[in-house]
């Protein structure tokens, strides 16, 4: 089973149903609709949910809109610059406005 790691502050948002989407860059797992995933707390490597990917959408990071954030059940950013800096914090300086983001919607199994 494919595994995705989450920062600890996101775990309760997923479990409550407030967060129903995750955005991933540089997808090395070939994530697709229908994949069952194990979600893991990155701090302690403990699984906190099993999910099913229901929708996948890809676009350039700079083309993501505030409407995408709301519709996708994802945390919102004040600006495109904040979004870029947040993803650089996760993935490093190789993230640019042209980097493709894979937006995954999921449901807890």
C-alpha positions as CSV (number, residue, x, y, z in Angstrom):
1,X,0.0,0.0,0.0
2,X,1.2,3.5,-0.9
3,X,1.9,5.8,2.0
4,X,1.7,9.6,2.4
5,X,3.2,11.5,5.3
6,X,1.5,14.4,7.0
7,X,2.7,17.1,9.4
8,X,1.2,16.5,12.8
9,X,-0.9,19.6,12.8
10,X,-2.8,18.3,9.7
11,X,-3.7,14.9,11.2
12,X,-6.8,16.2,13.2
13,X,-8.0,18.1,10.1
14,X,-8.0,14.9,8.1
15,X,-9.7,12.9,10.8
16,X,-12.4,15.5,11.4
17,X,-13.2,15.6,7.7
18,X,-12.2,19.3,7.4
19,X,-9.2,18.4,5.2
20,X,-10.3,16.2,2.2
21,X,-7.5,16.9,-0.1
22,X,-3.7,16.8,-0.2
23,X,-1.5,18.4,-2.8
24,X,1.7,16.7,-3.8
25,X,4.7,17.8,-5.9
26,X,7.1,15.5,-7.7
27,X,4.8,12.5,-7.5
28,X,7.1,9.5,-7.2
29,X,4.3,7.1,-6.3
30,X,2.2,7.6,-9.5
31,X,-0.9,8.4,-7.4
32,X,-4.2,7.8,-9.3
33,X,-7.9,7.7,-8.7
34,X,-8.8,4.4,-7.0
35,X,-5.6,4.1,-5.1
36,X,-5.9,3.1,-1.4
37,X,-3.4,4.9,0.7
38,X,-2.1,4.8,4.2
39,X,-1.8,8.2,5.8
40,X,1.1,8.5,8.3
41,X,2.0,11.1,10.9
42,X,5.4,12.3,9.8
43,X,6.5,13.0,13.4
44,X,6.0,9.4,14.8
45,X,5.5,7.3,11.6
46,X,2.1,6.0,13.0
47,X,-0.7,5.4,10.6
48,X,-3.7,7.5,11.3
49,X,-6.0,6.8,8.4
50,X,-6.6,4.6,5.3
51,X,-8.1,6.5,2.4
52,X,-9.2,6.1,-1.2
53,X,-8.3,8.7,-3.8
54,X,-11.5,9.9,-5.5
55,X,-10.2,12.7,-7.7
56,X,-6.9,13.8,-9.2
57,X,-6.2,17.2,-10.9
58,X,-2.8,18.6,-11.9
59,X,-1.8,22.2,-12.6
60,X,1.1,24.5,-12.3
61,X,1.5,25.8,-8.7
62,X,1.1,29.4,-10.0
63,X,-2.2,28.5,-11.6
64,X,-3.8,27.3,-8.4
65,X,-6.5,29.7,-7.2
66,X,-8.2,30.4,-3.9
67,X,-11.3,28.7,-5.3
68,X,-9.2,25.5,-5.9
69,X,-8.2,25.6,-2.2
70,X,-11.8,25.9,-1.0
71,X,-13.3,23.5,-3.5
72,X,-10.6,20.9,-2.8
73,X,-10.9,20.9,1.0
74,X,-7.3,22.2,1.4
75,X,-5.8,24.7,3.7
76,X,-5.9,28.2,2.3
77,X,-3.0,30.6,1.7
78,X,-3.0,34.4,1.9
79,X,-1.1,34.7,-1.4
80,X,0.6,32.8,-4.2
81,X,3.9,33.7,-2.5
82,X,2.8,32.2,0.8
83,X,1.8,29.0,-1.1
84,X,5.1,28.9,-2.9
85,X,7.1,29.4,0.4
86,X,5.0,26.7,2.1
87,X,5.8,24.1,-0.5
88,X,9.4,25.2,-0.6
89,X,9.4,24.4,3.1
90,X,8.2,20.8,2.3
91,X,10.2,20.2,-0.9
92,X,13.1,22.7,-1.0
93,X,14.2,25.4,-3.4
94,X,13.5,23.3,-6.5
95,X,9.9,24.4,-6.2
96,X,9.0,27.2,-8.6
97,X,5.8,28.8,-9.8
98,X,6.0,26.4,-12.8
99,X,6.2,23.2,-10.6
100,X,3.3,20.9,-11.2
101,X,1.0,20.2,-8.2
102,X,-1.1,17.0,-8.1
103,X,-4.3,17.8,-6.1
104,X,-5.8,14.6,-4.7
105,X,-9.2,14.4,-3.1
106,X,-9.8,11.5,-0.8
107,X,-12.3,9.8,1.5
108,X,-11.5,7.9,4.6
109,X,-12.2,4.2,4.4
